[in-house]
Amino acid sequence: MPSPVLVPDDPRFDASLEHVLNSAFGPGRFSKVSERVREFATLDRTLSRVALIDGVVSGCCRIYRIDIGQTPALFLGPLAVAPDAQGAGLGQELVGASLKASETSGLGAVIVVGQPWMFAPFGFSEIPRDRVTMPGPVENRRFQWRALAANGLENLAGAVRAPRAAS
Ligand SMILES: CC(C)(COP(=O)(O)OP(=O)(O)OC[C@H]1O[C@@H](n2cnc3c(N)ncnc32)[C@H](O)[C@@H]1OP(=O)(O)O)[C@@H](O)C(=O)NCCC(=O)NCCS
């Protein structure tokens, strides 16, 4: 398989990404609690990454701006790789690249709802119970956070809500 190229997100990828997301997640895609967050969060295309293989859109790791309580933070996802490109390390590359970009945001933390086997290697850990609340039920072991700056998780608590600061 040719090497993937990872680039910042751009509206010209949106239609192709819809196909990738539908084929990766299947019909349950829009029932996820993360979708409720994305309804009010703000997509940050500069921090998000899209994978191109031979110019074909093959995956993404999107980053949204949110507030947690009063504190601006980031929300990771959706992370998806096209079925025919899975299992070759692209998911990890996408997470690594979007986190690297996120570390330049000046914000303290990023949260995700996802599999620990995907995110623990990047320093994510389970959020202490009831510290951060989502707009719907979430399985504790899948609800994880990671600091982007020193002390980024200290005193971070509250409801996940729409970002108040302009990005
Ligand atoms: C999850 C997803 C993004 C991973 O993309 P990918 O390119 O196949 O992932 P990678 O090849 O980078 O593999 C990531 C790691 O997870 C491991 N892994 C993959 N599936 C796994 C599973 N079901 N259980 C445990 N570990 C698993 C891989 O072995 C790899 O670890 P390794 O490098 O130590 O072997 C992709 O499978 C996908 O799009 N799935 C559907 C959408 C989805 O569920 N997204 C949310 C993910 S939490």
The ligand as a Tripos MOL2 file, in Angstrom:
@<TRIPOS>MOLECULE
LIG
   48    50     1     0     0
SMALL
NO_CHARGES

@<TRIPOS>ATOM
      1 C1        -10.2780    2.0480   15.2200 C.3       1 LIG1
      2 C2         -9.6330    2.3570   13.8790 C.3       1 LIG1
      3 C3         -9.6140    3.8610   13.6430 C.3       1 LIG1
      4 C4         -8.1910    1.8490   13.9360 C.3       1 LIG1
      5 O1         -7.5640    2.1860   12.7080 O.3       1 LIG1
      6 P1         -6.3910    1.2560   12.1280 P.3       1 LIG1
      7 O2         -5.6630    2.0130   11.0920 O.co2     1 LIG1
      8 O3         -6.9490   -0.0720   11.7540 O.co2     1 LIG1
      9 O4         -5.5160    1.0990   13.4630 O.3       1 LIG1
     10 P2         -3.9740    0.7740   13.5740 P.3       1 LIG1
     11 O5         -3.5490   -0.1190   12.4360 O.co2     1 LIG1
     12 O6         -3.2440    2.0600   13.7570 O.co2     1 LIG1
     13 O7         -3.9840   -0.0870   14.9260 O.3       1 LIG1
     14 C5         -4.1190    0.5270   16.1730 C.3       1 LIG1
     15 C6         -3.7260   -0.4400   17.2870 C.3       1 LIG1
     16 O8         -4.9130   -1.0010   17.8560 O.3       1 LIG1
     17 C7         -4.8190   -2.4100   17.8470 C.3       1 LIG1
     18 N1         -6.1630   -2.9380   17.6560 N.ar      1 LIG1
     19 C8         -6.9110   -2.8400   16.5460 C.ar      1 LIG1
     20 N2         -8.1130   -3.4200   16.7670 N.ar      1 LIG1
     21 C9         -8.0940   -3.8900   18.0450 C.ar      1 LIG1
     22 C10        -9.0360   -4.5950   18.8580 C.ar      1 LIG1
     23 N3        -10.2640   -4.9270   18.4030 N.pl3     1 LIG1
     24 N4         -8.6930   -4.8790   20.1270 N.ar      1 LIG1
     25 C11        -7.4780   -4.5510   20.6040 C.ar      1 LIG1
     26 N5         -6.5330   -3.8830   19.8830 N.ar      1 LIG1
     27 C12        -6.8450   -3.5770   18.6150 C.ar      1 LIG1
     28 C13        -3.8950   -2.7130   16.7000 C.3       1 LIG1
     29 O9         -3.3540   -4.0250   16.8710 O.3       1 LIG1
     30 C14        -2.8650   -1.6220   16.8530 C.3       1 LIG1
     31 O10        -1.9710   -1.8740   17.9090 O.3       1 LIG1
     32 P3         -0.4770   -2.4130   17.6240 P.3       1 LIG1
     33 O11         0.1950   -1.3800   16.7850 O.co2     1 LIG1
     34 O12         0.0980   -2.5160   18.9990 O.co2     1 LIG1
     35 O13        -0.6860   -3.6980   16.9270 O.co2     1 LIG1
     36 C15       -10.3490    1.6390   12.7040 C.3       1 LIG1
     37 O14       -10.3830    0.2500   12.9960 O.3       1 LIG1
     38 C16       -11.7550    2.1440   12.4750 C.2       1 LIG1
     39 O15       -11.9690    3.0840   11.6970 O.2       1 LIG1
     40 N6        -12.7290    1.5060   13.1290 N.am      1 LIG1
     41 C17       -14.1320    1.8720   12.9910 C.3       1 LIG1
     42 C18       -14.4100    3.2320   13.5860 C.3       1 LIG1
     43 C19       -14.1400    3.2750   15.0800 C.2       1 LIG1
     44 O16       -14.4810    2.3610   15.8340 O.2       1 LIG1
     45 N7        -13.5340    4.3960   15.5200 N.am      1 LIG1
     46 C20       -13.3010    4.6790   16.9340 C.3       1 LIG1
     47 C21       -12.0620    4.0810   17.4290 C.3       1 LIG1
     48 S1        -11.9840    4.0980   19.2290 S.3       1 LIG1
@<TRIPOS>BOND
     1     1     2 1
     2     2     3 1
     3     2     4 1
     4     2    36 1
     5     4     5 1
     6     5     6 1
     7     6     7 2
     8     6     8 1
     9     6     9 1
    10     9    10 1
    11    10    11 2
    12    10    12 1
    13    10    13 1
    14    13    14 1
    15    14    15 1
    16    15    16 1
    17    15    30 1
    18    16    17 1
    19    17    18 1
    20    17    28 1
    21    18    19 ar
    22    18    27 ar
    23    19    20 ar
    24    20    21 ar
    25    21    22 ar
    26    21    27 ar
    27    22    23 1
    28    22    24 ar
    29    24    25 ar
    30    25    26 ar
    31    26    27 ar
    32    28    29 1
    33    28    30 1
    34    30    31 1
    35    31    32 1
    36    32    33 2
    37    32    34 1
    38    32    35 1
    39    36    37 1
    40    36    38 1
    41    38    39 2
    42    38    40 1
    43    40    41 1
    44    41    42 1
    45    42    43 1
    46    43    44 2
    47    43    45 1
    48    45    46 1
    49    46    47 1
    50    47    48 1
@<TRIPOS>SUBSTRUCTURE
     1 LIG1         1 GROUP 0 **** ****
